Amino acid sequence: MASLKPQQTAQKKNKAICCESNIPKRFASLQTQPANTLSTIPEGSGSHKGMVWIKNGDFMMGADNKQAAEDEYPKHKVIVTGFWIDATEVTNAEFARFVKATGYVTTAEKKPDWNELKKQLPPGTPKPDDKLLVPASLVFSSPKQAVDLNDYGQWWSWQAGADWRHPHGPGSNIEGKDNYPVVQVSWYDAQAYCKWAGKRLPTEAEWEWAARGGVTNNIYPWGNEPVDSGKPKANTWQGSFPYKNLLTDKFYFAAPVKSFKANNFGLFDMAGNVWEWCNDLYNNKYYSSINKPAGISNPKGPATSFDPQEPYAKKRVIRGGSYLCNDSYCSGYRVARRMKSTEDSGMEHVGFRCVADK
């Protein structure tokens, strides 16, 4: 890892370990999606119902405070063309309509293909036990006491039968949770839904511009007040992660959409609740490559993915943090916070929202 800026030193030890990107490969990326799946989805005409128009603008994208990670630098000027964006994360009810209309089967509901999986892993990686190569996904499991925050296997488990209908594992369900964000969806699943809805996933720049709500250099969508000061402002983890949640915000897992105040653009849950897929590939040095005094218009992300922690894995950006985020390790609810995950990954705290062009 390259040396960090002085203000980043405190972040070096605990690096966003709430997400799949840092989970040992014996648990993660045991899924794959046939390359032609998206082509079988009918393309929708698009509707702006439930969406908010985000005006043209320019802003300084990237690191706002001393919690910033290395990949949030340098802060750079970005110009964004106006677009529509969902006011909320896509819900279980909305995703269920898509599945009913198309018969779509999500990544987590399919048996993994080892020949595809091994392309993401270092050469010579042994094949996992066949009992792992079944439809499954990653589920949060809280330990009973404090654990080493660098050992993410202490709170993630690979469970057969976990999918969008059973987000916490085979014994769970989404009955009565129509207005909760859909989770356990891969980047492929999000892409398929967007196509059917006549929309697309946001670019990382669009997402951050929308999250900032037109306000300059704020740390969070609501402003600069620390996440645990005053009234709850987002669905996050209060207390000692991962074993004690004080439930100050009243939610242990995901919350119904619109449970917290919208930002200045009228968008809900741009911080906390569930991480959200973006369209961009992830590259830890991307910001350096596009940093120009005059700014860059509508950046689409790097041409190639690279994560030094897992150099063989192809990853996409996820944004916004989740109900598992806490200042002790990831502060994912900061508007500049970047995270990443492999395209085939599903987790119980990752969802998405869509955008549409004018």
C-alpha positions in Angstrom: 0.0 0.0 0.0 1.3 3.5 -0.8 2.0 5.8 2.1 -1.0 7.7 3.4 -1.4 11.3 4.0 -1.0 12.4 7.6 -4.7 12.9 8.1 -5.3 9.3 6.9 -3.1 7.6 9.4 -5.9 6.8 11.8 -7.8 5.1 9.0 -5.0 2.8 7.9 -5.6 0.0 10.4 -9.4 -0.3 10.0 -10.1 -0.1 6.3 -13.8 -0.3 5.5 -14.1 -3.9 6.7 -17.9 -3.9 6.7 -17.9 -4.8 3.0 -17.3 -7.9 0.8 -14.2 -6.4 -0.8 -12.1 -7.2 2.3 -13.7 -10.5 3.2 -11.5 -13.6 2.8 -12.1 -15.3 -0.5 -13.1 -18.5 1.2 -16.4 -16.7 1.9 -16.7 -14.2 -0.9 -17.2 -14.2 -4.7 -18.6 -17.8 -4.8 -21.2 -16.7 -7.3 -21.2 -16.0 -11.0 -23.7 -14.7 -13.6 -24.0 -16.0 -17.2 -22.8 -13.3 -19.6 -26.0 -13.3 -21.7 -28.5 -12.8 -18.9 -28.9 -9.1 -19.4 -29.7 -9.6 -23.1 -32.8 -11.6 -22.2 -34.4 -8.8 -20.2 -36.9 -6.6 -22.1 -35.9 -2.9 -22.1 -38.4 -0.6 -20.4 -39.5 2.8 -21.7 -38.8 4.4 -18.4 -40.9 6.4 -16.0 -39.9 9.3 -13.8 -42.5 8.3 -11.1 -40.8 8.3 -7.7 -37.7 10.1 -9.1 -36.2 13.5 -8.5 -34.7 15.8 -11.1 -31.1 16.7 -10.2 -29.9 19.9 -11.9 -26.7 20.5 -13.8 -23.8 21.5 -11.6 -20.2 21.3 -10.7 -18.6 20.3 -7.4 -15.4 19.2 -5.7 -15.5 15.4 -5.6 -13.7 13.5 -3.0 -12.1 13.8 0.5 -13.8 16.2 3.0 -12.2 15.4 6.4 -9.5 13.5 8.2 -11.5 10.3 8.0 -10.9 10.1 4.2 -9.2 7.0 2.8 -6.4 7.2 0.3 -8.7 6.5 -2.7 -10.8 9.6 -1.9 -7.8 11.8 -2.9 -7.2 14.1 -4.7 -10.3 16.2 -4.3 -11.1 17.2 -7.9 -13.6 19.3 -9.9 -16.4 17.5 -11.6 -19.1 18.9 -13.9 -22.4 16.9 -14.1 -25.2 17.1 -16.5 -28.7 17.0 -15.1 -30.4 13.6 -14.5 -33.3 11.9 -12.8 -32.6 9.7 -9.8 -34.8 7.5 -7.6 -35.9 9.2 -4.4 -35.3 6.0 -2.5 -33.5 2.7 -2.8 -35.3 0.1 -5.0 -37.7 -1.7 -2.7 -38.6 -5.4 -2.3 -42.0 -4.6 -3.9 -40.4 -3.0 -6.9 -37.9 -5.8 -7.4 -40.7 -8.4 -7.0 -42.7 -6.8 -9.8 -39.6 -7.1 -12.0 -39.0 -10.7 -11.1 -42.7 -11.5 -11.7 -42.7 -9.8 -15.1 -39.4 -11.4 -16.4 -38.9 -14.6 -14.5 -35.4 -13.3 -13.6 -33.3 -15.4 -11.3 -30.7 -13.5 -9.2 -27.0 -14.4 -8.8 -27.5 -15.7 -5.3 -30.1 -18.1 -6.4 -27.8 -19.8 -8.9 -25.1 -22.4 -8.5 -21.7 -20.9 -9.0 -19.5 -21.8 -11.9 -15.9 -22.5 -10.7 -14.4 -21.9 -14.1 -15.7 -18.4 -14.0 -14.9 -17.8 -10.3 -11.2 -18.8 -10.6 -10.6 -16.0 -13.1 -11.0 -13.5 -10.2 -8.5 -15.4 -7.9 -4.7 -15.7 -7.9 -3.4 -18.5 -10.2 -3.3 -21.8 -8.4 -6.1 -21.1 -6.0 -7.6 -24.5 -5.0 -11.2 -25.2 -5.9 -13.5 -24.7 -2.8 -15.3 -27.7 -1.4 -18.3 -28.7 -3.5 -20.6 -28.0 -0.5 -19.7 -24.3 -0.9 -20.6 -24.2 -4.6 -24.3 -24.0 -4.1 -26.8 -21.1 -4.3 -25.8 -18.9 -1.3 -24.8 -15.5 -0.2 -23.2 -13.6 2.7 -25.1 -13.0 5.9 -24.2 -10.8 8.9 -23.8 -12.8 12.1 -23.0 -10.7 15.2 -20.5 -12.2 17.6 -21.3 -12.2 21.3 -18.2 -10.2 22.4 -15.6 -7.8 21.1 -13.5 -9.2 18.2 -10.5 -8.2 16.2 -11.9 -5.7 13.6 -9.4 -7.0 11.1 -11.0 -10.5 11.2 -14.1 -10.0 9.1 -14.9 -13.7 9.2 -16.0 -13.1 12.8 -19.3 -11.5 11.6 -19.9 -12.7 8.0 -21.1 -16.2 7.2 -21.7 -17.9 3.8 -25.2 -19.3 4.0 -26.9 -21.5 1.4 -30.4 -20.3 0.7 -29.6 -16.6 1.4 -31.0 -14.4 -1.4 -33.2 -11.4 -1.9 -36.3 -13.2 -0.6 -34.4 -14.5 2.4 -31.9 -11.7 3.2 -30.8 -13.0 6.5 -30.6 -16.7 5.5 -33.1 -19.5 4.7 -35.1 -19.0 7.8 -35.9 -15.3 7.0 -38.3 -13.7 4.6 -39.5 -10.3 3.4 -43.2 -10.7 4.3 -44.5 -7.3 5.4 -41.4 -5.6 4.1 -42.5 -4.3 0.7 -41.1 -0.8 1.4 -37.7 -2.0 2.6 -34.7 -1.8 0.2 -34.1 -5.0 -1.7 -30.7 -6.6 -0.8 -28.7 -9.6 -1.6 -28.6 -8.4 -5.2 -25.4 -8.4 -7.3 -24.3 -5.7 -9.7 -25.6 -7.9 -12.5 -29.0 -8.1 -10.8 -29.1 -4.3 -10.4 -28.2 -3.9 -14.1 -31.0 -6.2 -15.1 -33.6 -4.4 -13.1 -32.5 -1.0 -14.4 -32.8 -2.2 -18.0 -36.3 -3.5 -17.4 -37.3 -0.2 -15.7 -35.9 1.8 -18.6 -33.2 3.3 -16.4 -29.6 2.7 -15.5 -27.2 2.7 -12.5 -25.7 6.1 -11.6 -22.1 6.9 -12.2 -20.1 7.4 -9.1 -19.9 11.2 -9.9 -23.7 11.4 -10.3 -24.2 9.5 -7.0 -21.9 11.8 -5.0 -23.4 15.0 -6.6 -26.9 13.8 -5.7 -25.8 12.8 -2.2 -24.3 16.2 -1.5 -27.6 17.9 -2.2 -26.0 20.9 -3.8 -24.1 21.9 -0.6 -20.4 22.6 -0.8 -18.0 20.3 1.0 -20.3 18.9 3.6 -19.2 15.6 5.1 -22.6 14.0 5.2 -25.9 14.4 3.2 -27.4 16.2 6.3 -24.4 18.6 6.8 -21.5 18.3 9.2 -23.0 17.3 12.5 -21.4 14.0 13.6 -23.4 10.9 12.8 -24.1 10.1 16.5 -24.8 13.6 17.7 -28.3 14.9 18.1 -31.3 13.0 16.7 -30.6 9.9 14.4 -30.0 11.1 10.9 -29.5 7.8 9.1 -29.7 4.0 9.7 -26.2 3.2 11.0 -24.6 1.1 13.8 -24.6 2.8 17.2 -22.4 1.3 19.9 -19.6 -1.2 19.6 -19.4 -2.9 16.2 -20.0 -5.8 15.6 -21.3 -7.1 18.9 -23.3 -4.4 20.5 -25.8 -2.1 18.7 -27.5 0.4 21.0 -30.4 0.8 18.5 -30.5 4.6 19.0 -32.0 4.8 15.5 -34.4 1.9 16.4 -33.2 -0.4 13.5 -30.9 -3.3 13.8 -31.1 -4.3 10.1 -32.3 -2.3 7.1 -35.1 0.3 7.7 -38.1 1.0 5.5 -37.2 3.6 2.9 -38.0 7.2 3.9 -37.5 6.5 7.6 -35.1 9.4 7.9 -35.1 13.0 6.7 -34.3 13.6 3.0 -31.3 15.7 1.9 -31.6 19.1 0.2 -32.4 17.4 -3.1 -35.3 15.4 -1.6 -33.4 12.1 -1.7 -33.7 9.5 1.1 -31.1 7.2 2.6 -28.1 8.6 0.7 -26.3 7.7 3.9 -26.7 4.5 5.8 -29.4 1.8 5.4 -27.8 -0.1 2.5 -24.8 0.4 0.2 -25.8 1.2 -3.3 -24.3 -0.1 -6.6 -22.9 2.4 -9.1 -22.0 1.7 -12.7 -18.3 2.6 -12.5 -15.5 0.1 -12.3 -13.4 0.6 -9.2 -9.7 1.7 -9.4 -7.9 3.0 -6.4 -5.9 5.5 -8.4 -8.8 6.8 -10.6 -9.1 10.2 -9.1 -5.5 11.0 -9.8 -6.0 10.2 -13.4 -8.9 12.7 -13.9 -7.7 15.6 -11.7 -7.6 18.7 -14.0 -7.8 22.4 -12.9 -10.7 23.0 -15.4 -12.6 19.9 -14.1 -13.9 16.9 -15.9 -17.4 16.5 -17.4 -19.5 13.5 -16.6 -16.8 11.0 -15.7 -17.8 7.4 -16.4 -15.2 5.6 -14.3 -11.9 3.9 -15.2 -11.4 1.6 -18.2 -10.1 -1.1 -16.0 -10.7 -2.2 -12.4 -7.9 -2.5 -9.9 -8.0 -3.1 -6.1 -4.5 -3.6 -4.6 -6.1 -5.7 -1.9 -7.4 -8.2 -4.5 -5.6 -7.5 -7.7 -7.3 -10.3 -9.7 -10.9 -9.3 -8.9 -13.0 -7.1 -11.1 -14.9 -4.7 -8.9 -17.6 -2.0 -9.2 -18.1 1.0 -6.9 -20.7 0.9 -4.1 -21.6 4.1 -2.2 -23.5 5.4 0.8 -22.8 3.1 3.7 -25.2 0.8 5.5 -26.8 -0.1 8.8 -23.5 -1.8 9.7 -21.4 1.3 9.3 -19.7 2.9 12.4 -17.0 5.4 12.8 -14.8 2.8 14.4 -13.9 1.3 11.1 -15.6 2.6 7.9 -17.7 5.8 8.2 -19.4 4.7 5.1 -22.1 7.3 5.4 -19.7 10.1 4.4 -20.7 11.4 1.0 -17.1 11.0 -0.3 -16.6 7.4 1.1 -15.8 4.9 -1.7 -16.3 1.2 -1.4 -16.1 -1.6 -3.9 -17.3 -5.2 -4.5 -17.1 -7.8 -7.2 -19.9 -7.7 -9.7 -21.2 -11.1 -8.7 -21.4 -10.4 -4.9 -24.6 -10.2 -3.0 -24.8 -9.2 0.7 -27.6 -8.4 3.1 -26.6 -4.7 3.3 -26.1 -3.9 -0.4 -28.9 -2.6 -2.7 -29.2 0.1 -5.4 -31.2 3.0 -6.8 -31.6 3.9 -10.5 -31.1 7.1 -12.6 -32.5 8.2 -15.9 -31.4 10.8 -18.5 -33.6 13.7 -19.4 
